[in-house]
Amino acid sequence: MDEASFLASYNPRDYPSAAVTVDVVALTIREGTLCVLLVERGQAPHLGQNALPGGFVRDETLDEAALRELAEETGLTPGAEQDETLGRVHLEQLRTYGNPDRDPRMRIVSVAYLAFAPHLPEPVAGTDAARAFWVPVDEAKDLAFDHDQILADALERARDKLEYTPLATAFVATAFTIGELRQVYAAVWGEELHAGNFHRKVLSVPGFVESTGETAARGGERGGPKARLYRAGDARLLHPALLRPTREDRIR
């Protein structure tokens, strides 16, 4: 049988039906605290329960679906300013979740995404949510479906990636101080970091950051001289890696 004949006789109803969704773990730092974007479900199943933003994939790629869901829940609309904000978002696939009983409606496979941004607008609930809001990651519990597991996996991915990639620069403005970068690591890792040691480590990693030749508008953290401004360098991997303090202790 040639391909055309095969496709003409092919009946997808001969196989179990399934649907594909995307779920987005959007992380940002608000007032020094790592926060995740949640929605309150406005319809069954899990009506009224908090969940990660997400939805069914339409006639689009998976990446497009994830960006659409993120844009809907953050209230971003087409336009130069909003496009620039979305352009600063770091978006990557986390993993796929497909346990048969993860959704009571039918067999639904979800492709989870991890998103980072230095700042995002106050959220606006999308089409299937009663409301949307930022919440500290430590307070995001008892989520709908398997979203507790998805969030836990996303946090571990983020914490790991800060060790060996320059991902932390996705949480800050285009020009930043080393102190602001340290605050990102402290918020994501949940660890207080020694300012001097961190400064020395960052500048010892080739290509991690590069100086802009300018200084911050205000003085340093303790009211001292104005801090130097840096921008992301061209490194894709950090060598040597910046290990979490707890991991350094285990290695020793």
ChimeraX attribute file (.defattr): number of C-alpha atoms within 10 A of each C-alpha:
attribute: neighborCount
match mode: 1-to-1
recipient: residues
	/A:1	6
	/A:2	6
	/A:3	8
	/A:4	9
	/A:5	9
	/A:6	10
	/A:7	10
	/A:8	8
	/A:9	9
	/A:10	10
	/A:11	9
	/A:12	8
	/A:13	7
	/A:14	7
	/A:15	7
	/A:16	8
	/A:17	10
	/A:18	10
	/A:19	11
	/A:20	15
	/A:21	19
	/A:22	25
	/A:23	27
	/A:24	31
	/A:25	27
	/A:26	25
	/A:27	28
	/A:28	27
	/A:29	22
	/A:30	16
	/A:31	8
	/A:32	13
	/A:33	18
	/A:34	21
	/A:35	22
	/A:36	25
	/A:37	25
	/A:38	26
	/A:39	25
	/A:40	22
	/A:41	23
	/A:42	18
	/A:43	12
	/A:44	11
	/A:45	13
	/A:46	16
	/A:47	13
	/A:48	16
	/A:49	18
	/A:50	24
	/A:51	27
	/A:52	27
	/A:53	27
	/A:54	28
	/A:55	18
	/A:56	17
	/A:57	20
	/A:58	11
	/A:59	8
	/A:60	10
	/A:61	10
	/A:62	19
	/A:63	15
	/A:64	14
	/A:65	21
	/A:66	30
	/A:67	19
	/A:68	17
	/A:69	20
	/A:70	24
	/A:71	20
	/A:72	18
	/A:73	25
	/A:74	21
	/A:75	16
	/A:76	20
	/A:77	12
	/A:78	9
	/A:79	9
	/A:80	8
	/A:81	11
	/A:82	15
	/A:83	13
	/A:84	10
	/A:85	16
	/A:86	18
	/A:87	11
	/A:88	18
	/A:89	22
	/A:90	17
	/A:91	19
	/A:92	14
	/A:93	17
	/A:94	19
	/A:95	14
	/A:96	15
	/A:97	19
	/A:98	15
	/A:99	12
	/A:100	12
	/A:101	12
	/A:102	17
	/A:103	17
	/A:104	12
	/A:105	9
	/A:106	13
	/A:107	17
	/A:108	20
	/A:109	19
	/A:110	22
	/A:111	21
	/A:112	26
	/A:113	23
	/A:114	24
	/A:115	23
	/A:116	24
	/A:117	22
	/A:118	20
	/A:119	17
	/A:120	23
	/A:121	11
	/A:122	13
	/A:123	20
	/A:124	18
	/A:125	20
	/A:126	21
	/A:127	12
	/A:128	16
	/A:129	22
	/A:130	17
	/A:131	18
	/A:132	23
	/A:133	17
	/A:134	20
	/A:135	17
	/A:136	15
	/A:137	18
	/A:138	10
	/A:139	9
	/A:140	19
	/A:141	12
	/A:142	12
	/A:143	19
	/A:144	19
	/A:145	18
	/A:146	17
	/A:147	23
	/A:148	16
	/A:149	12
	/A:150	22
	/A:151	24
	/A:152	13
	/A:153	16
	/A:154	23
	/A:155	19
	/A:156	12
	/A:157	13
	/A:158	20
	/A:159	19
	/A:160	16
	/A:161	17
	/A:162	22
	/A:163	20
	/A:164	16
	/A:165	17
	/A:166	21
	/A:167	21
	/A:168	23
	/A:169	24
	/A:170	20
	/A:171	22
	/A:172	23
	/A:173	17
	/A:174	13
	/A:175	18
	/A:176	21
	/A:177	21
	/A:178	20
	/A:179	17
	/A:180	19
	/A:181	20
	/A:182	18
	/A:183	23
	/A:184	25
	/A:185	22
	/A:186	18
	/A:187	19
	/A:188	23
	/A:189	21
	/A:190	14
	/A:191	13
	/A:192	12
	/A:193	16
	/A:194	10
	/A:195	12
	/A:196	9
	/A:197	9
	/A:198	17
	/A:199	16
	/A:200	11
	/A:201	12
	/A:202	19
	/A:203	14
	/A:204	14
	/A:205	16
	/A:206	15
	/A:207	17
	/A:208	22
	/A:209	21
	/A:210	15
	/A:211	16
	/A:212	13
	/A:213	8
	/A:214	12
	/A:215	18
	/A:216	15
	/A:217	10
	/A:218	11
	/A:219	13
	/A:220	15
	/A:221	11
	/A:222	6
	/A:223	9
	/A:224	9
	/A:225	12
	/A:226	15
	/A:227	19
	/A:228	19
	/A:229	21
	/A:230	22
	/A:231	18
	/A:232	21
	/A:233	14
	/A:234	12
	/A:235	14
	/A:236	12
	/A:237	18
	/A:238	20
	/A:239	15
	/A:240	13
	/A:241	16
	/A:242	20
	/A:243	15
	/A:244	19
	/A:245	13
	/A:246	10
	/A:247	9
	/A:248	10
	/A:249	9
	/A:250	8
	/A:251	8
	/A:252	5
